[in-house]
Amino acid sequence: MRPSLPFLLLGLASGAAAQGPALERDVAVPMRDGVALRAVVLRPPGAGPFPVLVHRTPYGKDRSFENQTIHQKAVARGYAVVVQDVRGRYTSEGSFDPYRQEGKDGYDTIEWAAAQSWSNGQVGTLGLSYPGAVQWLAAVESPPHLRAMVPAMTYASPFNFFYSGGVFDLSWPAWIWNNISADARIRAHLDGPKTGQEASAAWRELGPQVVSRLPLQDQHELRDVAPWYFEWMSHPPGDRWWQWAALEGKFGRVHAAVLNLSGWHDEAYGPDGAFNNFLGMLSALGNESVPRPRVIVGPWVHGIAGINDRSAGAKSGERVFGEGAGIDYDEQILRWMDRWVRGIDNGAERDPAVSVYVMGEGRWLTGDGWPLPGTTWRPLYLARGAADARGQLTEQPPRSPGMTQFASDPAAPVSDQYFGHSGAHDYRALAERKDVAVFETAPLAEDLRVVGPIAAEIFLSVDATDTDLWAHVEDVEPDGTAWNLMSPGLNVLRASYRDGGPERKLLEPGRTYRLRMDHLFTGNLFRKGHRIRLVLTTAFMPNFSRNLHTGELEITSSAMRTATITIHHGADTPSRLTLPVVP
């Protein structure tokens, strides 16, 4: 059953003419291959012509009106709004193949919107998550009438989206089951849950079984509703097959004004996408007619609700940030569109290029580049602690050999105690496990503001041919509360994919390798008296899949073995964190 369009749409614009906004349902938008994608079109009173905003979604175009207020506000502001079911979803024809078809379909939809009699030919796009990704995939196709876009909480690279650091993302099964499968079953006349509510209820019992099952290709419950998911798993990170999803090298094709938006506790691909797409657009700005891009990153989790929360109790997870942490999501988008789609001189081009929130301080910082101007880089070296004590993070480089060892068993992997509950949480228990390595500073003598991409450079050896390395950076308060500073995924690297793939470079057991992660994005003020803690693990289930330590991939194998991990932190192997410090 498709979502119903609420009757409240018929009286959207305050002060509108008596006839109200013009609403057309299930408007057929023809694609170049003859497939019709259907949309809701909502226009202000009168004949127009109007500027147009396009929102494309796999989650039901009608539901979009129920869940988001921006469409109504845009119509009241003088925009025509087109909200479309993407190919193969709800009322649209064709087969759903996530992301792969969105470039051409997005181009065709934008150009269709520009050509309508009620359109003035000026088009903007908006949307968060999947509706953010479709904007980039269309923009790199260079639609002539696209003037502005606000891709929120979306990705930059398939290497940090389908996989992260070479490790397969296990959030996909839940996304497929809870968001995609019900409509897929209806369309294909398959047995099983037919509504989102039914699917969610079934997943509570089924989900843990599916995401923990080995090999991953045996997740048979998903095969009929998502055959493309298994095609994803058949292509390793770095495979040229993924070029259809890659944005790198294509930013010069984008001629629109781009406002990027994400959160420190967004899904890991979000801040990675926001900053790297911002930088990609900056590097491609050879055409003076393309406006300077902008990026906003707050302390938020994935979704709109937290962005809009400007109350004194605004928080992500358990960490309270307060009323300054929220922004008006709709107004930010419409201000951007007013400037670049409607051509209103509202000063948006003079807004800071970068606006980021500093957790622990409750303050927004701005600048004209990324990392922020004035950033300095401070290394903290891993060092051995006193007998039976945790390791140290110190500003002094090591002068003698040192190492820390722990055993890792993929049959009993390190797990995320807060899995399914995004945001900042107290992870002090993680440091108490025996299958981790912990390093931390002494209590800080003064405040330390860290904003930007933290880099972890770790020298490691293992008595196996492969392993994963997770680097968890935490802000430890005097009472022991240990706040995570980013979502899982920015901080992981599979050793055999250390060079990006597609070829795996298995390890020689006992040989020391240098592993580097340099996109641990965060913005946090470590207060005087707090500690900076680094916890190294080889798994963080069930956010992402685990390494079997056999040299075989968990996609096709279930055999596993325990491995001994050695972290080297000596004079010749100076493992370290490098912090972007902002005055």
N, C-alpha and C positions, 0 to 999 in steps of 0.2 A: 504494500500500500504506500503510495507516495504521500509526502507531507502535504497538508492542506494550507492554502494561503489564507491568512486571517483576514476577516472582514475589516479590521482596523485600517488596512491599507487604503480603503476607499476614502478616508478623510485625513490624509497625511498632513498636508501643508497648512499650517496655521495662516489665516488670512487669505487662503486660496479662493479663486473664483468659485461661484456656486456649483459649477459642474464638477469641481474637484479634479484631482490628478487623473490622467488618462492611463488606464491599466489594461494591458493585453497579456493574456496568459498563453503559454505554450506556443509562442511565436517560433516558427521554423526558420532557423538560420542555416543556409546551405553551405556545406563545405566543398572544397574543390573536387572531392571524389564522389560527390552526390549524396553523401550522408547528411541528414538534417539533425542539427542539435537544437534543442528547444530552450526558450528563454522566457522569463517574465520581463516585460518592458513597462516601465513606469515613467510617465512624463509629466512635467508641470502642465497646468492649464494653458490652453492656447495652441497655436499651430507651430510655434517655434520660429526659427530653428534653435536647438539647444546644444550645449556641449554635452558629452556623453561619458559616463563612468561605467566600466565593464567589470563585473565580478563573475569569475568562472569557478565552479565548485563541483566536487564529486559527492557532496553530502546532502544534496537536495536543494534546488533553487528556492522552493517555497519556504523551506525551513530557514533558509538564510534570512528571509525577511522577519521571521519570528524571533530569531536569536540576535540579530544585529540591528542597531538603530541608525546606522550611518546611511542606509538607503533612503529612509524617509527624510532625514535631514538634508541629504543631497538634493532630493526633489524639491524640498522647500527652498533650497538655495538657488534653484534654477537649472539643475542638471536633469537630463534624462538618464535613467539607470537601466542597465541590461544585466540581469542575473541569469546565468546559463548553467544547465546541467552539462557537464563535460561528456564526451563521447562514451556511450555504453552505460550511462548512469541515469536512473529514474526515467524521465520522459525523452531523453535523447537516444537517437538511433546509434547503431554500431556496437563494437565490442570494446570493453574497457581494458586498456593496457596502460597502467599508470605511468604518467609522465612522458612516455615515448611519443604520444600523439599530440601533446599539448602545444608544441611549437607551431606547427602548421595550422591546427585548429584555432589557436589563439590569434594568429595572424589573420585568418579568414574572418573571425568574429569581429576583431577590431576594425577591419576594413569594411565589413558589412555595416557596422554601427555608424561609421563615418559617411556611408553612402545613402543613408535613409533620408527621406524628405524632411523629417523632423529634426535632423542632426545638422549642426554647423561644421562638421568635419573635424572637430577637436576632441580627441579621445584620451581618457586616462584610465588606468587599471588599479585595482586595489584587492586586498585579501591577505589572509594570514595562514601560514602553514602550507598545505597543498595549494590553496588559492594564491599563495605567495609564489610558489615555485612556477605555476603556470605563467605568471607574468614574465619571469626571466626567460623561460623557454620560448615565449612568443616574442619578447623584445629582441633576442639575438637573431630572429628572423627579419628584423628591420621593417616592421609595418610602417608605411609612410605617414599615417595619421596618428600614431601614438605620440602624445606630448608629455605625459608624466605617468609615473607609477610609484606605488608604495608597497613593495614586497616585504611583508612582515614575517619574522620568525621562520625563515626558510634557508635553504642550503646554498653552498658555493660549489662543492665538488662531490662527485659520487664517492670519492675515497673517504669522505667524512659524512656520508649520508646513508647509503646502503650498507656500507662497511664504515667502521671508524678505526683509523690506524691499522687497517688490515683485518680487523676482527668483525665478524658479521653481527649486525644489529638485531637483537632478539625482540625489539619492540614491534617489528613488522607483523608477527603472527597475531598479536592482540589487535593491531590496527585493522588487519584484514578481517578478522572475525567480528569485531564490534562495529566497524564502520562500512565494510564493503560486502560482507558475505550475504546479508539478508536480501538486499536488492539483487545480488547475483543469483541467489536461489530462485527468487521469483521469476526472473527473466529466463532462466534455464529450466524451470519446473523441477527443481531439485528438492529432496527432503531436507528437513532441518529448520532451524529458527528463521522466521520470515519478518521479524521486526527487530529493531535495535534493542528493545527491552528484553525480548526472548533470547537474543544472542548474548547479551551481557549476563543474563542469569545463567546460561549454560557455561559461559566462559569461566565463571567463578570456580567451578569444579574442574573443567577441562583444561583451562589455561596452564596451570602449573605442570600438568602432564606433558602438554605439547612443547612448552619452551625448554623443558629439561630433557626431552627425549633425544637420544642419539641413535643413528646419525640424523642430522637435521633434515635430510631429504626424506625421512620417514614420517614427516608431519602430514600424514595422509588426509587428515580432516580438512586441509586447506587446498588440496590438489584440484578438486572440481570447481571451486569458486575462485581460485587464483593460480591458474597454471603459470602465469608470468612470474610468480614468486619463485618457482623452482628454476625458471630460466635465469633469474638473478643469481641464484646460488651457483649456477653452473659457470659463471663468469667471475674470475678472481679480480681482486683490486688491481687497477692499472691496466686491465685488458682494454684494448682499443674499442671493443664492443660498447664500452660505457661512454664513448664520445658523444652520443646523442644526448646524454645528461650533463656533460661537462660545460661549464661556463668559461673556464680559463681560455684565453686566446680569442674570445668572441666579444669582448666588451666594446671593441671598436665598432661593432655593428649596432650598438644601442644608441639611439639618438633622442632619448627621452630624459627628462629630469627625474632622478631616482632618489627617493627617501627610503633608506633601509632602517629597520626597526627590529630589536630583539631584546632579550633579557639575560642576565648572568645565569639565571636558573632555568632558562629556556632549554629545550632539547639541545644536545651538544652542537648539532649542525646549525642552530640559530645564530649564536654569536660568531661562530666561524664564518657563516654566510654573510652576516651583516658587515663585519669588518673587511673580509676579503673581497666581497663584491664592491664595497665602497672604494677600497684601494684599487681594484680592477678598473672601475670607472674613472678614477683619478688618473691612472696611468694611460688611459685610452683617450683622454680629452685633448685630441689634436684639433677638433672642430670647435671653434669658439661659440657656435650656435647651440652646443649642448651645455645645459646649465651644470654648475658644480653639484655633485651629489652630496647627500647628507646622511648621517647615521645617528640614531638614538638608541642607547642601551640602558635599561633600568635594572632593578633587582628582581625582575618578574620571572614567573614560571611561564610555561607555554599556554597561550590563550589571551583573550581580551580582558577577562574579569580583573585580573591583577593589575593590568596596565591602568585601568580606569579607577582603581581604588585609591582615593586621596584622603581616606579617613585616618584618624590617629592610630587605628589598629591595623593599618595596612602591613601585610607581611608576605613572605614567601616561605612556605613550610612553617617552621616554628619561630623563625627569626623576625621580630617586629621591626619595621623600618619607619612607620609613621606617615603622616599626611603628605610630606614632601616627596614621597616615593612614586606617586601616581601622576599620570598625565591624562589629558582628555584625548583619547585615541581618535575619536571621530573628528574633533576639531583640528588635530595635527594633520590628518589626511586632507580634510577639506581646505585648510589653509594652503597646503601644498598644491592642491588641484586648482584653487582659485588663482594662484599665481601663474601656474604654468599651463593650465588648460583654458581658463577663462581670461587670462591676461590681466588680472587685477594687480595693480601696484600696491601690494600689501606688505612688502619688505621681506618676504620669505627668503629671497636670495641672500639677504644679509644675516639670516640666522646662523649660529655657529655651525660649522661643517660637522663637528663632533660634539655630542652631548652624552655624557656617561655619569651614572650614579655611583657614588662611593659608599659601599656598605660599611657599617660600623661608624660612619661619620654623619650619614644622613644629608649628604651634600651632592649637588650636581656640579660636575666640572665640564668646561667647554674648551674647545680649541679648534685650530684650522687644519689639523692633520692627525694622523694616527701612526705610531703612538703619539700621545699628547706632547706638544712642544715642552721642552725642559726636562723630559724623561731622562733619567740616568739608570745605568744597569749595575745592580749590586749582586755579586755572587755570594751564595751561601754554600759552603762545602760540607759534604757528608764526612763525618769523623766518628771514630769509635768512642763510645761512652765509657764510663767507669765500669768496673766489674759488675755484671748482672744488671746494668743500667741500660737505658735506651741510648741510641746513638745521638750524636750532636749535629747541629747545623751551626757552622761557625764561619766568620768572615775570613779567618786565617786558612790559607791553603795547606793541605797536609804535607808533612815533610818526611814521613816514613810510610812503609806499607801498612795497609789496613783492609779488613774485609768483614762483612757480616753475612751470615748464612741462615737460610731457613728452608724447610721442606714444603713442597706444594703438591697436593693431591687433587687432581681434577675430579675424582669421585666424591670429594667433600670440599668443593671450591669455596673460596671466600664469597659470601653473599651480601647483598645490600639489604640491611634490615629495614630500610624505608622504601623498598621497591614499590612502585605504584603511588607514591606520595611525593611528588616533585617538590623541590625547594630546599631551603637550608634546614638542616637537622643537626642534632647533637650526635656526632659519630665517635664519641670517646671510646665506645666498646670495640671499635675496629682496631685500635692500637693494642688491645689486650690479647689478641689472638696470637697463637704460636707460629702461624704460617704467614707472617708478615715481617717486614723490617721497618723500624720506626726511628726517625731522626727528628730532633727538635732543637730550637734555640733555647738559650736561657731567657728568663723574663726580659722583655725589651726595656731598655733604659729610657726610651722616648717613643713617641708615636712614629709609625712608619706607614706611609701611604703608598700602596702598590696598585697601579692602574695600568693594565695593558696585557700583553702576552707573556706570561711566565714561561721560561724554558727549563726543561729538566734534561740534563745530560748525565746519563747513568752508565757506568762501566759494569758489565755483567758477564758472568760465565755460568754455565749450567751443565749438568751431567746428562743432558738430553740434546736432541737435535732441533728443538724449537721450544719457545715459551712466549707468553705475553707479559708485558710489564705495564702495570697501572701505577700512576703517581698521584696520590691524593694529597692535596695541599689544604691545610686546615688552620683556622684561627682559634687558638686555645685560650679561653678566658681563665682568670685566676681560680675560678671555682671548678675548672676541669671541663666545662662545656667546650666541645670541639666542633666548630661550624665548618661544614664543607663550603667551598667558595665557587663551585661550578657544578654543572651537571655531568654525570658519567658519560664519557665518550671523547671529550677533549683531551683526556689524560691517559690514553692507552695507545700502545704500539705492539704489534706482533713482530717478534724478532725476525722471522723469516721474510716479512714484508717491510723490513726497515728501509729499503730503498724504493718503496712504492709499488713494486710488482711490475708486470704480472708474474714474472718468474719468481719463484720462491728461492731464497738463499738460506738453506738449512744451516744450522750451527754445527761447528765441530765441537763435540763435547769437551769441556775443560778449557776451551779457548776463550779469551776475554774479548768482548765486543762492546763498542760504544753505541748506545741507543739514545736518540735525541727526539724529544717532543717539544715543539716551540709554539703551540697554540693553546696554552692553558689560560684562556682569557678570564680575567676577573677585574674587579675594582673594589678594593677593601682597605680600610684604615685599621692596621693592627695597633691597638692602643698600648700605651705604656703599661707594662706589667703582663701583657699577653705574650704567648709563645707562638712561633710559627712551627707547625708540625708537618712533616712529610711521612706518609705511610706508603710503602711499596708493597704491592701484591701482584699475583699473577692471574687473578680472576676477579670478577665483580658481577656474579650471577644474580638475577637473570637478565640484567640490562643488556649484556652482550654475551656472545657464546664463549666457551672456554677452550683453552689449548689442551690437547690430549697428551702432550709431551712425548709423542711417539714419532713425530714427523709427518703423520697422516692428518688430514683435515677432518674436523668434526662434521663437516657436511656429508662426507661419505663413509666415515668410520666411527666406531663406538669403542674400540680398544683404547685403553688409557693406562698411564703409569705415573707413579710419584717421581718427582724430580727434586734435586737439591739445587737451590738458587744461591749464587754467591754474588753479593754486591761489593765491588772493589772501590775503595776510597783511600788510595795511597798517593804518594807523590807522583807516580807515573800514571795513575788512573784517578784523576781528581773529579769524582762524581760531584755534581752540584746542581742547585737551583739558581737560576739567574732571574732576579726580580726587577721589573720596571718600576722604579721609584719616582714619584712625582712630588715636587715640593709643595 
